[in-house]
Amino acid sequence: MKYLRFLLLGVLAVLLVAIALANRAPVTLRLLAPETGEFLGFSWAVQLPLFLVIFASLLIGLLLGFVWEWMREHRIRSGAAKTARHAAWLEGEVERLKTTHEAPKDEVLALLDKTAR
């Protein structure tokens, strides 16, 4: 299984390098459209290789997806924590009741209770 994982990572690395080599042409990224930038007097632009734009877009999309999913599952995690606290409290309550419980007065019941523990 370890070799299969290394093979998959190697194939992924080769694909990423192939994409990077095929998309080396510089592209201009602008914060605003040229007309809007001229109107506002603010026109920020940078030239980057296309593969950097592609990889950065993928990375930002993954990070946004992880954060969105983490926020969406908050309700589930808090419910699970509340249930775990309640279960721990119930276990403590059972132990407390076992220690305060008086021994049965009947000898047969006492023997059954001993064998059940």
N, C-alpha and C positions, 0 to 999 in steps of 0.2 A: 504494500500500500504506500510505503514511503517513496519507493521509486516511481510509482504512478504520479504521486504529487509533484515530485521533482520534474518529471516529464511534462506534466501539465504547465508548471511554472516556466519551464524552458520554452515551450511552444508559445505561451503568452508573451514572454520576453521577446522572442523572435518577431511575433506579430506587431508588438509595440514599436520595435526598432524599424520594421518595414514601413509602418504607418508614418513614423517620424521622418524617414528618409524620403518617402514619396511626397510629403507635405512640408518641404523646407521653405517654400516661397514665402516672402514676408507679406503680411496683411496689415492693414491699418485699423486699429480699434479706436473708435471715437466714443466719448462720453455722451455727446449730443449729436443730432443730425447737423450737417454743415450749416444749413440755413438758420437753424435755431441757435447754434453756437455763435454765428455772426451777429444775430439779432441781440443776443444777451451779452455779447462781448466776451464770452468764455468758450474757448474751443480747445478741449484737451484731447490729444490723440497720441497714440504710441504705435510703433511698428514692431510686430513680433512674428516669428515663424508660425505658420498655420498649425503645426503639430502641437506647439505650446498652448495655443488657444483651445484646441480639441481636448488635450489632456487636462487642462485647467477646468474646462467646462465639465468634463466627466467627474473630476475630483470634487468640484463645488456641488454638483448634483448629488453625488453620493453622500457628502456631508449633510446637505439639506435633508435628504431622505432619512438618514440616521437620526438626526435631531427631531424631525417630524414624527417618526415612529416612536422615539423615546417619549416625546410629549403625549402622543396618543395612548401609549400603554401605561401612563402614570396612574390612571384610575385602576387598572388591573393590578399593578404592583402594590398600590396602597390597600386595595381590598385583600390581597394575599397577606400582607403584613398584619392587617387587622385580624384576619382569620387565624393566623399563627399565634398572635397574642392571646386571642380568645381560647384557642386550643391549649396553650400553655397554662392559662388560668384554670381551665377545666381539669387538666391533669393534676395541678396542685390541689384543687378542691377535692378530687377523688382521693389523693394521698392523705389529705387532712381528714376526710371522712373515714378512711380505713384505720387511721391511728386512733381516732376517737370512738370508733365502733366497739361496743361491748361484746364480749364473747357470748355465744349462744348458751342458753341455760340447759338445753338438751344435749346429752353426750353424743348422740348420733349426728346432730347438726354441727357440733364442735369438730368431730372427726371429718365430716364432709368439708367444712370450712378450711381445715388444715390441709387437706389433700388438694383443694382448689388453689391454694396459694402456692 
